[in-house]
Every structure is written in structure tokens, then in C-alpha cells.
């Protein structure tokens, strides 16, 4: 078995890493923000729909991972795929996926605190949105291929 035979393995692991870790971040961010929205909905039910923004932002992280996974997997060509390409795709997938995981955790924590603060003081809505968007910006900047 030569290096050329094992190279696609690393490329596909990179694609899987981008998708799996980004979706884990999206799931955590959605769950953590959802808990905050549910607890805030008890106090101020009229603000529930306004506070759904962190859940949407966390869900977008999974879409980022899916896009990168598709880009990587379409770049894996069986005849002219080198070990260098495999490691490059692995690094791209890991960086995208782990950035999505970290961003999802940050969006979840900031979103939870933001919607709870919004229930107590509605003037903090804009601050919560700005902090949530800054928390998720790392996933957008992760390199792809």
C-alpha cells in the first residue's frame, strides 16, 4: 500500500471533521441558547421571538461545516490526489470544525446570558446581538483549502 492509496483517507477525515465538529458546536450553541430562551420566556414571553437570534447564529455554524465538507470531498480525486493534498484537506477540515465547535460554545454561553439579560433590561438586546456575532466570527474566518 503506497502513500497515494492512503492520501484520500486523510482528505475524507478532514471533510468529516469539518462537518462533525461544526455540527457539535451548532448543537451546543442551540441547546445552551434554547435553555436561556426557555427560562426567559417564563418571565417575559413577549420577548421569545426577539431572542431567537443566537439559536439561528448557532445553527449557521453547521451549515459552514457542511459547505467546507462538500468543498473538501469534491477535491478528493482518486487518480491525482497526493499525500500533501490529503494532509492539507485534513488541516482545513480540522481548523474549520474546531473553530465551529469553539464558536458554537461561545455563542451558546453568550446567547444564554444575553437573552436572560434582555429579559431583565430590554436595552441590552443590541449588546447581546453584538457579542453573539463576535463570538461566532471565528468560524467564518477559518481557512478552507
C-alpha positions in Angstrom: 0.0 0.0 0.0 1.6 3.3 -1.1 1.1 6.8 0.1 -1.1 7.5 -2.8 -3.5 4.9 -1.6 -3.8 6.4 1.9 -4.0 10.0 0.9 -7.8 10.1 0.3 -8.3 8.8 3.8 -6.9 11.9 5.3 -8.9 14.1 2.9 -12.2 12.5 3.8 -11.3 12.6 7.6 -10.8 16.3 7.1 -14.2 16.6 5.5 -15.8 14.6 8.2 -14.0 16.7 10.9 -15.4 19.9 9.4 -18.9 18.6 9.4 -18.9 16.7 12.8 -17.2 19.4 14.9 -19.2 22.3 13.4 -22.4 20.4 14.0 -21.4 19.7 17.6 -20.8 23.4 18.1 -24.1 24.2 16.4 -25.9 21.7 18.7 -24.3 23.0 21.8 -25.0 26.6 20.9 -28.6 25.9 20.1 -29.1 23.9 23.3 -27.5 26.4 25.6 -29.2 29.4 24.0 -32.5 27.5 23.9 -32.3 26.9 27.7 -31.8 30.7 28.2 -34.8 31.4 25.9 -37.0 29.0 27.8 -36.1 30.4 31.1 -36.5 34.0 29.8 -39.9 33.1 28.3 -41.3 32.4 31.7 -40.5 36.0 32.8 -41.2 37.8 29.5 -43.0 35.7 27.0 -43.4 38.6 24.6 -39.6 38.6 24.0 -39.2 35.0 23.0 -39.2 35.5 19.2 -36.9 38.5 19.5 -34.4 36.4 21.4 -34.2 33.6 18.9 -31.2 35.2 17.1 -28.5 33.2 19.0 -30.2 30.0 18.0 -30.1 30.9 14.4 -26.5 32.0 14.6 -25.5 28.7 16.2 -27.4 26.8 13.5 -25.5 28.5 10.8 -22.2 27.0 12.1 -23.4 23.6 11.0 -24.0 25.0 7.5 -20.5 26.3 7.4 -19.1 22.9 8.3 -21.3 21.3 5.6 -20.1 23.7 2.9 -16.4 23.1 3.8 -17.0 19.3 3.9 -18.5 19.4 0.4 -15.6 21.6 -0.9 -13.1 19.2 0.6 -14.8 16.0 -0.5 -15.2 17.2 -4.1 -11.4 17.9 -4.2 -10.5 14.3 -3.4 -9.8 12.9 -6.8 -8.7 9.2 -6.9 -6.1 9.4 -9.7 -4.1 12.6 -8.9 -4.5 13.1 -5.2 -1.3 13.3 -3.3 -0.4 12.9 0.4 0.2 16.6 0.6 -3.4 17.3 -0.6 -4.7 14.8 2.0 -2.9 16.5 4.8 -3.9 19.9 3.5 -7.6 18.9 3.5 -7.2 17.3 6.9 -5.8 20.5 8.3 -8.5 22.6 6.6 -11.3 20.4 7.9 -9.9 20.3 11.5 -9.5 24.1 11.6 -13.0 24.7 10.3 -14.6 22.1 12.5 -12.8 23.1 15.7 -13.4 26.8 15.0 -17.1 25.9 14.6 -17.1 24.0 17.8 -15.5 26.8 19.8 -17.7 29.4 18.2 -20.8 27.3 19.0 -19.8 27.1 22.6 -19.2 30.8 22.7 -22.5 31.6 21.0 -24.3 29.3 23.4 -22.8 30.9 26.5 -23.1 34.5 25.3 -26.6 33.8 23.9 -27.8 32.3 27.1 -26.5 35.2 29.2 -27.7 37.7 26.6 -31.3 36.6 26.4 -31.5 36.4 30.2 -30.1 39.9 30.5 -32.6 41.1 27.8 -35.5 39.8 29.9 -34.3 42.0 32.8 -33.2 45.0 30.8 -34.5 45.3 27.2 -31.9 48.0 26.4 -29.3 45.2 26.5 -30.7 43.5 23.3 -28.3 45.2 20.9 -25.3 44.4 23.2 -26.3 40.7 23.3 -26.5 40.6 19.5 -23.1 42.2 19.0 -21.5 39.9 21.5 -23.1 36.8 19.9 -21.9 37.9 16.4 -18.4 38.5 17.7 -18.4 35.1 19.3 -19.3 33.4 16.1 -16.9 35.3 13.8 -14.1 32.9 14.4 -15.8 30.1 12.5 -16.2 32.3 9.4 -12.6 33.1 9.3 -11.3 29.5 9.5 -9.3 28.6 6.4 -10.8 26.3 3.7 -8.4 24.6 1.4 
